[in-house]
Amino acid sequence: MRRPIKGLRALALSAPLALAPALSFAAGAVEGGPKQATNWSAISMFVVFVFLTLGITYWAASRTKSAAQFYSAGGGITGFQNGMAIAGDYMSAASFLGISGLVYLSGYDGLIYSVGFLVGWPIVTFLIAEPLRNLGKYTFADVASFRLKQTEIRVLAACGTLVTVAFYLIAQMVGAGALIQILFGLDYWIAVVIVGVLMIVYVTFGGMLATTWVQIIKAVLLLSGATFMALAVLWNFGFSPEALFAKAVQVHPKHDAIMAPGTLVSNPVSAISLGLALIFGTAGLPHILMRFFTVADAQAARKSVFYATGLIGYFYILTFIIGFGAITLVATNPEFLDPAIAAAKGPLAAIKGGSNMAAIHLANAVGGNLFLGFISAVAFATILAVVSGLTLAGASAISHDLYATVFRHGNANEQDEMRVSKISTIFLGILAIILGIVFQKQNVAFMVGLAFCIAASCNFPVLLLSMFWRGLTTRGALIGGFLGLISAVVMVVLSPSVWEVTMGNPKGSAPFPYENPALFSMTIAFVGIWLFSVTDSSARARTDRDGFDAQFVRCQTGIGASGASAH
């Protein structure tokens, strides 16, 4: 372990030096607008956070010597700590920047994402958390393949994980790029590269232990900053939400329409489809499911969800106030608006850096330059923590599910498996950088909605039915799972958001008319799994069904479940 620690020490010393030349370009243009003044308070807090997280990674690297410690922190995280880390993982750039931006643009309707994100947690609490911890070891594929054929199911689970991680990473990288661009005036691609490099360092050297503590610290900072911002907004209106909403209605070009549903999701099919994706996608997110293996037992897993749900629910209330605060305090202040766009499209569309930056500009409006620096550093911490968790989930799918189980048939030693995981981290980091540059113009909350759609269409159906339906067979899970995954990806690509916005095709030309296809792809997945399972009369199918009783006993009681290896 000495070589990685020495390498990390060198990286920790050189990282600020590597960032310095980039930060020195802080007078560059933002999206073609005027020169951006250097925000030294933001830069200093940004560098302090980088040093702090590299220090945590250095500490974690000295304690990460086995695969169990790398993937699950040895199962030694407490229920409260894990709940904080889950909240930190879940309160991503999409939650903080994206939902605030959606409320800023659409008012009340922007809450559809936060309500959907939150309502998914009872599903996790009552259906997933305890059985998952009792049956699994490192990844949710351990659970899905418990009584089914290992090779086929792990290939499916790895594909579902990697596609979900890729879409989720896009949202985080876009948020990070826009944030650093607006703060430092850097070219967008330079900002994305900085985030990608730091994320690779955290995961490669620190594993789950470093990722967990970065997430806990970030959750505390984000909740503190968002609470202050919401209170500062209400203070401007005498702590009267009614006065805040009245002013927002007056300022917003849609006026009274922002207090009613229907401006963001315009038809029932789209609303139901988005709701299904957000509710059931939560229970299929690989980086969230991995967190349940970091605690000692099922009771601690249940406590984790309890704490996480409370923290996340409180946070989403704050994003609503922040979004309306941005309408009243940002859209009315020329300092935060691009004059050319304001003249052509009105003040709401003219916000510098796009709607994703509404919360960042609001921090400047209510707390000045110092608070802007703090919130910017916190938002950056948010993104780094989430991309680290995502990358670890993706790397685990490659090394643990594909390399160790599929290619080496369970005969890989821990050192080889960890080495493959670290190589995978570098590959995923480069992929995240490329995707972040390609999808620069997308709203980050919307991109996360697509990631949830894929998780709900592939990972969730297979995971749920593997735990609770005796009739599930390997053939059914494999064909139905891939049908859900492929249909979700194809429909996302053919939807207006990708076909028209990202690919630049003419408006109205998208072959699939709905923004989020979860209603259709989830149905295809469940029907496919059921049909190909009930028609399967092979010897393997009989083995799969016969294994259900033993699995169900362990699933419900925890007898035979793997315990913690580190405390």
Order of alpha helices (4+ residues) and beta strands (2+ residues): alpha-alpha-alpha-alpha-alpha-alpha-alpha-alpha-alpha-alpha-alpha-alpha-alpha-alpha-alpha-alpha-alpha-alpha-alpha-alpha-alpha-alpha-alpha
